[in-house]
Amino acid sequence: MQPRNMSMSGVVDLAAVKAAQEAKAKAEQARAEAARQGGGGAVSPADLVIDVDEAGFERDVLQRSTEVPVVIDFWAEWCEPCKQLSPVLERLAVEYNGRFLLAKIDVDANQMLMQQFGIQGIPAVFAVVAGQALPLFQGAAGEAQIRQTLDQLVQVAEQRFGLTGLVVDPEAEPGGGDRAAVQDAPAGPHDALLEAAVQALDAGDLGGAVQAYKNVLAEDPGNMEARLGLAQAELLQRVQGLDPVRVRKDAAEKPQDAAAQIAAADLDLVGGHVEDAFGRLIETVGRTAGDDRDAARVRLLELFEVVGAEDPRVIAARRALARALF
């Protein structure tokens, strides 16, 4: 029941390429299981806001998060800011029409959950997506900020994890079942190719995975899942044969060598040191010229694809890159 930390763009390590694919597969399995159990009906708007306690956390939050993003509102009766924030979240849960589920947790009655999430003050709002927890914001945030955060959450949940949300029927009876039905997503035209990429990754065939993602993009250049998978698979393919000690030694001894800095940046990102990777390449852009400068710039843009355009670290690095270039 211990929540796991998660960047909205994922942690980039040797399992990163498979993470989104596995989560999406889990979501599809959950939808199929719900259909087999007769969960084909829609949920009521009242079912979009639920009270959760420690006993039901795994069932109501962790398991449900494989079907729909779950936003958690940690609150207490004595908390005045909570009384301002909670009604806004409840209204937005209905307005977003099943794109996320709102779980309300009373911290006074659920101290263990408060401790597990490391909450120092309330209100505090988290999300759980595909079993992974991430902080959204703390305090009584303005509605514009909340909407922006929720928009980002549902976009990432759909694009990275295949979570399309719940089907809501205003005339449905509240509490119609233990598991709300999720929208049936028909198989896409490229599902077989994407599955081939996943199978190649499982077999350690990075070249095969790269080709499978390229096959999807050849027919559908805007396919976000394939773009992400390709960028991550190519990154892992590049670092597969590197000697980390030698690469870092070369980078330290040759600050002007664009190739050395590019290789070190790849290792930085694979190790989860996102800011270090970006900073290294931005500095290389600033201190080199010609083909070397362009190579560092292009690699930086490729690493942006790995992390995700919506990640705040990417947004900040894009600004820094613009300053370095101009």
C-alpha angles and dihedrals in degrees: 000000000000108000119234124224116246137180111221087240095047132248111285109226136119091293096047097097092057098041099081093041093050092047091050091049089050090052091050091049090051091052092048092048091050089052092049090052091053095258093143097122127097125250128241120249085245089064091062091077117054137172113233131193134184094268093055099035097101094047099038100037114017097039094039090051089071086064105035137002109268117212113201121210110197107200145150134208093242094051110103096191088052089059089057097044103040097062090051092052092046092051092048092049088061093040092052086057100219100326087121138010120229116219116191118205122189104216094203090061096037107043094153093060090048090054094045091055090047093235114177098178142004149279090048124165125202135169131216117205122179090344095310124114127218132174117245105180144318127226132023098315122191119263094246090056091046092051092049091051093047092048090054092046096052092044093053092043091055100039098040103029106023093239105154097174137234129313109241124203114185089208096051118112113252116250094021094159147352091256120039114224118250127216113278108241112201117223111274123233092253100042093108092053092046090049089051089056091052092049090050090052091049089053092048091247100140092167090055091049091050091051093047092053090046089053090056093047092049088065099029111026092179097055102130095195092054093044091053093044093048094049092050095043091050090050092053091045091054095051096040096095100031124119102224094202093051093044093052092044091053092047092051093047097041110043090163093053106101094192092054092049092047092053091048091049090055090054091046091056095045088053091053095253094131099162091046092054093048094044093049093054095043089053089048090052089051096050101039137061141201119008093354092055092047092049091054091047093050093048090050090054089050090053089050086061091053094053098037133254094252095057111112090225090059092048091052092045092051089057091048090048091053090052091049092050099043 
